[in-house]
Amino acid sequence: MVQKLKAEGFDQFQTVVNEVENKNPNGEVFILFSGSKDTTGQSWCPDCVEAEPVIEKALESAPEDATFIYVGVGDRSFWKDPNCVFRLDSKIKLTCIPTLIKWGTNKRLLDYQCNNLDTVLMMFED
């Protein structure tokens, strides 16, 4: 069964990724970067809200030993800042949310691709 983890903000994201890499260095890691959720559990980002159930459904087909990390990138104003750390970090270089990546590879799905089940399923195939 896919291990599901959550991280809120950049520092927590780094901590979670480092822990996953240390525990399972050869395992596949998929990361969804999304607008942070409010107290009702809903993201401020409408595209993220639309993509989340599609990605959850596709996760049912992910490799059983994979790890999935949901990362809240912050509130709207934090994300929209051109100097947002998620935009500038050399390993992730986000341009939009939601973004689904296969960690350690060039595989990534951008906002408009994350709500297409067939496209997301391809991300989880070997």
N, C-alpha and C positions, 0 to 999 in steps of 0.2 A: 504494500500500500504506500502511496506517495506520502512522504512526510511534508506536512504543511506548517510553515512558520510565518510569523509576522514581524515587521520592523517598522517603526515610526521614526522618520527623519534619517538624515545621512549617517550620523554617528552610530545609531542602532543598526542601520543597514550594514555598515562595515563590520560591526561586531558579529552579527548573525552570519554573514558570509564567511568571515574568518573561522568561526566555530564549525560551520558546515564543511569547509575545505579541510580543516584539520581532522575532523571525525571520519570523513568519507572522501578522501582526495580523488578517487576515481569515479565517484558518483555524478550523475547528471544533475545539474542545478538549473532550474527555471525561475526567473524573477519577473514579477509583474510590478511595474512602477505605476502608481495610481495617485489620484488626488486623495488626500487624507480624508478620513471619514469623520462626521460629526457625532454628536451624542446619540443620534438615532441609528447610527451605523451606515449612513448613506454618504457617499463621496459628494463633494461639491462639483465634481466634474461629470457632466452628463454623458460624455463618451465612455468614461470609466464605469459608470452605473450600467450602461448598456452592454459593455464588454464582459463584466464580471461573471454573469451567469453562463455566458458562452464558454469562457475559459474554465470555469468550474466543471461544466459538462465535459469538455475536452480532457480535463485532468483524469477522468475515469479511464482514459486510454493511454495515459502516460506510463513510462516504465515504472514497475513497482518499487524499484530502489531509488527512484528520483526524489529530489527535494524541490519543493515549490515555496518560494518566499514572496509574500505580498508586502510591498514597500509603499507606505504612505509618504509622499514627497512634501507634504506640508499643505498649508492653506493656499488659496488662489493667489493672493498677493506675493507670497513667498515663491511659488512656482513661476509666476509671470516675470519676476525679477531676472533681467538678462544675466546677472551674476549669480544666479542660483547654483549652488554647489553641484546639484544633479546635472545641470547643463555643462558645467565646466570640468567635472572629473574626467580624467583621461581614459578611464576604463569603461565609463557608461555613456557619456556625451549625449544625454537625452535631448531630443528636439521636440517631443510631444508626449502627452500622456493620453490614454494608457500606452505603455510600451512593454512588450513581453520579450524577454531575451533568454537565450540559452547561454548561461554563464560560461566564459572561457572560449566562446566561439563568436563568429560574426553573425550568427542567426539572430534576427530580431524582427518582430512584428510591430508596426506602428499603429497609431490610433485607429485609423479606418480599417485596418486589417484584423484588429482584435475582436471585432464583433461578427466575424465570419467563421462559423464552426469548422468548415472544411479546411480553411487556411490555418486555424489554430491547431487542428488535429495533425496537420503536416509538421508543425513545430515539434510535436512530441514523438514523431516517428524517428527511428534510427536511420 
